[in-house]
């Protein structure tokens, strides 16, 4: 894990140097992916150059997730801001919604807040998606899938856990059941229909890919493709 850690930190540092920007902003949920991405970014460009935005939805986001996010920022000496998204979500009540559109609305609102902060502070938005999610298309297009740099995008979920343990991140965060927290009772593995350990084995070619995973990848293929431009 030491080599993986060093390579990622070096890559992040070089990216910022090349872009001539030294500030970063990241959405911190209290989960393992965003926590690891924050730690790696802070190690690469310095904790004083990183700001974490904690964006809970009151009444849905678990209080312990907010608490874990705050404590993690304090442990890294990273600046953080808490911005509740309820008021913004409520502005869409007059727009016809279904369950899927409402679920996807929330990460898109969070990304809007992140890019607004980035524009105002000459910062880059750090992505928090891992390789498993990116391969499956398990993210919201123009929501949590939008960023300037994917720090953990080459790490499968099981590798994220391994690196987090190597870096001795909080056990509260490492052992948490993976969930985007977009609706009550939601967990990643329940929604996908498979355990991350099994999914990663499939994606690495160590296990036969199930029809369910194949369908999910095909369904979400458009999320990773460039926008089609119609030729004149």
N, C-alpha and C positions, 0 to 999 in steps of 0.2 A: 504493500500500500504506500510505502514511502515514495517510490518512484512515480506512482500515479499522482500522489499529492503534489510532488515537486513539479511535474509536467503541467498540471492544471494551473497551479499558481504562476508558473513562468509564462504560460500562454495568456492568462488573463492580464498579467502585468505588461506583456508586449503589446497586446491589443489596445490597452489604454494609452500606452506610450505612442503607438502609431496613430491613434485617433486624436492625440494632443488634448485629451480630456482626462482630468484626474479625479472626477467625482462620479459616484454611482448611487443609484437608488434601487431598492428592492422591496417587493411586497413580502412581508413576513407573516406566516399563518400560525406558527407554533408547531408546524409539522417538520419532518426530517429533511425534505427536499429543500425548502427555502432556508432552513437553518444551515445546512451544509453549504449551500450556494453563498450565503452571507459570510460564513466563516472563511471560505476560500477567497472570496473577493476582498475581505478585510485584510487577510494575510498578504494578498497580492499588491494592493494599492494603499494599505494603511487604514486602520479603523476610523481615523478622523475624516477620511474622505468618503465614507459610506453612510448613507441614511436609510433606515428601515421604516417603511410605512406599514403599520398594523391596521388593517381595515375590516373590523368585525361588523357583522350584521346583528344588531341587538335583537335578542329573542331567539336567535338561531345559533350564532357562534358560541361555542362552549367557553365559559369563563376561564377554565383551566388552560385553554389554548392561548388566550390573550395573556394570561399570567406567564405561561411558559415562554412566549415570544418576548415579553418585557424582560424577564429574568435572563434570557439568552443575550439580549442586547446589552444588558448591564454587565454580564460576564465578559463580553468582548469590548466593553467601553465604546459602544456604537450608538450614535444618536438615533432616536426613534420618535415617531409621531403616531398618535392613535386617531384615526379618522373613521367614524361610523358611517356606513353607506346607506342607512335606512332612508334618510331624507331624499337621496338621489333615486333610490329604487322606487319610492312612493310617487315620484314625478311621472312614472310610466304607468300608473294605475288607469289612466284614461285611454291607454293604448291596448288594443286587443292582444291578449296574451294566452299562451297555453303553457303547460308545465315545462316543456323543453326551452321555450323562448325565455321564460322567467329564470330558469336555472342558468342559462348562458348569459343573461343580462348582467348578473352579478360580477363574474370575472371580467366582463367588458367594462363595467363601471370602475372596477379596481385598476384596470390597465389605463383607463382614461386619467385617473388620479395620478398614477405613476408617471405617465408621460407629461402631464401638466407640471408636475414637480420637476421632472427632468429638464423640460424646456426653460422653466423659470430659474433653474440653478446650474445650467450648463453641465448636466450629468447624463450618464448612460443608464438605461433600464436593464437590470440584470434579470435574466430568465431563470425559472426554477423548475423546468421540466427535465425529467431524466430520460434516458434512452428508451426505456420500456414504454413510457407514455408517448414519446415522439414517434416510435415505430408503430404503435397501435393507433395513433391519432387520438389518444385519450386526453384531449385538452380542448379548450374553447377557441375556435378560430377568431382571431383579433381580440382575444381575451387573455388568458394566461399563456396562450401560444405566441403572443406578440412581445418582442423584446429586442434589445440591441445585441445581446450576447448571452448564449446559453452556456453557463459555467459547468453544469453537471450533465449536459446533453449527450455525452459519450459514455455515461455510466448507467448500466442497467440498475434497476431498483435494488437488487441484492448487493450490487457493488456500492451503491449509495450507503446502504446500511453498514457494509464492511468498512468503508472509509470513515463514516461517522463514528464508528466504534474505535477505529485507529486513532482518530483525533480526540477521542474521549468527550464527545458531545454529551449533553445531558441525557441521562437514561430515560427521563420522562418523555423526551422527544423521540429518542431512538425506538422505544418500545410502544409508541402510540400506534393505534390501528390506523392505517392510511385512509384519509378521507378528505375530500375537497370541502366538506361542510356546506354544501349548497342546498341541501334539504335534510329534514330530520331523518335520522337513521341511516344516512348514506355512508357507505364505505366503498372504497375503490374495488376491492376484490369481489364484493357482493354484486356491484354494478357490472363489472367485467365478466364475472362468472367463473373466475379461476384465481388461484393463489399466485402471488408474484413469483414465488420460487419456481412454480411450474411454468408460468409464462416465460420467464427468462430462459429456462431450459429449452423451451420451444423456439424462442427467437435466436438462441445460440446454436441451434441444430442438434442439441443433445436429446431431444425428445420430439416425437411426432407432433406437428402443429394441429391442434383441434380445428374442427370445422367452424366452431364459434369464433375462435381467434382469427381464422382466415377471413371470415365474413366481416369482422370488426375492422381489420386492416384495409380490406377492399372498400368498405363503406366510408372510411375516413381518409382514403387516399388523397382526396382533393385538398385536404388541410395542409399537406406538405408540398403541394405543387405551386408553381408560379401562376399568377393571374393570367388567364388567356387573353392575348391581344389579337383581335380580329384584323387580318391584313386587308389593306385597301385594294 
